[in-house]
Amino acid sequence: MSDLPGPAHDTEGDRQSRVDRYQAIFQSCPDGILIVDPQGVIRDVNPEGLRLFAYSREALIDRSIELLVPREKRDVHVTHREGYARSADPRPMGIGLELEGLRSDGVRIPVEISLSPFQEEGES
């Protein structure tokens, strides 16, 4: 099995091919995807996420995810987000609840959220 190509044996071209495939999937996904770091900072968002929340990419990147949470729920969201960061497992968020997000124009929208830990190459 050690003859199988993988990150330890990748050439720069192999790595770039993986990055290109990831970007194609991320950009074309019909669901909004936000990549948020453990501190709650939005690091990436796909086009559908931008459309859903009616923000430009520049307005979301490096901003707090709580920007997209209704004001009266932000404090509890921070507590839940910090708890998730300590024990991250893939799961839906808010099972049995009607979750809402906040668009740039202040309109509340229904959202379904799934959480999944993500670690980039080289992170520990």
Secondary structure, DSSP 8 states (H G I E B T S, - for coil): -TTS--GGG--HHHHHHHHHHHHHHHHH-SS--EEE-TTSBEEEE-HHHHHHHT--HHHHTTSBGGGGS-GGGHHHHHHHHHHHHHS---EESSTTS--EEE-TTS-EEE---EE-----TT--
